[in-house]
């Protein structure tokens, strides 16, 4: 900004502030959105034959992990996500993974290699992630039992925070057993 005059510096600052506030507003707009209505518009298909359709009715909150077999950061968080799912599963949470692999067999091969039993769905075009305004993967979204988005975590650091907050739920006595 050294090359800009004082007036031009102020204009740049105002534009940057406006951008920051619009991004903050966009992030906040994800909460309290009906995930169920977004699901109807997305084309999710179960990866496993035995996987049942996603259901947000009932007493469980849902933790959705957006991933792909070709994503190194997703692979890096896979073990932590699965361990968290095992620890927190008694806390009225259902854990679901949504793959953005283009080819179902690639996702299925990855799931078999890792011996993953968590329900998995395929979103080949990333329609659902786009509708949720999640810019990249790995991403995690927490949906309440009414199908309303409560929190989202996008990118490595945010994903770590999301996993950490789930651990706190199970450790902090906030865990409502089934």
N, C-alpha and C positions, 0 to 999 in steps of 0.2 A: 504494500500500500504506500510505500515511500514515493512512488512515481505519481501518485494521485494528489490532487489538491485537497484542501480541507473539506470543501463542499462535496467533492466526489467520494472522499472517504466516508462521509456521513451517509451518502446514498448507498454505498456498498454495505455499510453497517445496517442500515434499515432493511435492505433486501435480505441480508443474512438473518436478521432477527425475525422477519416475516416468514422466512423459510423454516426456521427452527420452530416457531409457533405453529405453523401449518403441519409439520411432521408430528409434533406433540399432539395436536388435535386428532390427526389421523390415527395415531397409536391408541389414544383414548377411545376413539370411536369403535374399536374392536370390542370393547367390553359392553356387556348388556345387549349384544346383538344375538338374535336367534340363530343358533348354529343349525338347528333342524331345518329352517327354511333355506339356508345356504346349501345344506346337504342335498336337498331335493333338486337343486340346479346343477350340482356337480355330478360327474359320471363315475362314481366309485364302484369298483367291483371287488368282491372278495378274491384274494390270491389263492387261498386254500379252498378246496371244495367244501370242507366241513365248516368254514367260517359262516356264521349267521349274519344277517343284515344288521347294520348298526342301529342300536336302540338307545335313546336317551331318556326314555320314560323309566321311572322307578326311583330308587333311593340312592343310586350311585352317581358320583361325579366321574367325568371321563378325562383322561389324560391322553392327548393325541400327539404322537411323535411323527413329524414329517421327515422322511429320509429317502435315500436312494443307495443302491449297492455301489454305484460309481462315485459316491461322495466320501472322500477321506475323513472329513470331520464327523460325518454321520457315523462312520465305522468307529471312530475314536470314542464317541459317546455311547455306542451301542451297549457295551458291557455295563456301564453305569446306569443306563436307562433300564436294562433288564434287572439289575440288582435292586434298583429303586422299586420297580414294579413288584418284585418278590417281597420286599420289606413292607410296602405300603398297601399291598393288595387287600389286607384285612381292614382297611380304613374306608370302606365304602367307595373305592375308586375302581373304575375299569380302565385298563390300559389298552390302547389301540395304536397300531402303527400304520401310517399311510405312505406307501412307496410312490416315488415319482419315476420309477424305472419305465423305460419305453416298452420293454419286452417283459411279459409276465414271467417267462421261464428264468430270466436273470434274477429277478426278485425272489422267486421260489427257490432257485439254487442257493442264493445267499442265505435264505431262511433255514434251509435244510443243513447247510454247512455250519451255521451258528446254533442249530438246534433250538430255534426260536418258536415258542408255542403261543406267544401273544397274538391275538387276532390282527390280521393284516389285510389291508385293502390297497388297490392299485388306482392311482390318479395320474395316468400317463401324461396328460397335458398340463398338469399342475393347476387345473381349474379351481379346485377347492382352495389351494394355497393362495392363488391370485385373488379369489373372492374375499379371503380373509386378510388381504393386504400384507401377507407375510412375504417379504422381499427375497428371502433365501432360506436354504436349509443348512444345517439342522434347525428345526423349529418345533416348539411344543406349545400346545394350546390346552387350557383347562376349561372344561365345560361343566356347568352345574347339572343337577338332576332334572332340571326343567329344559335343558338344551340351550341354555344361555351362556355365551362365552364370558368367563370370569377374568382370565389372564392369558397373555401370550408372551412367549420368550423366543426371540429370533436371533440366530447367530451363536457363536461359541460362548461368549461370556454370559449372555442372557440365558442360554440353555443351562449352563452351570448353576446360575441363580435359581432357575426353575426346579432343577433336581434338588438343590439345597433346601428350597422351601418345602418340597414334598417330604424330605427327610425330617424337617422340623415338625411337620404335621404328625408324623408317626412317633417322634420322640417326645414332643411337647405335651402329650396328654390330650391333643386335639383330635385324636384318632377315635372315631366312632366305629367300634367293631360291628361286624355284620350281625 
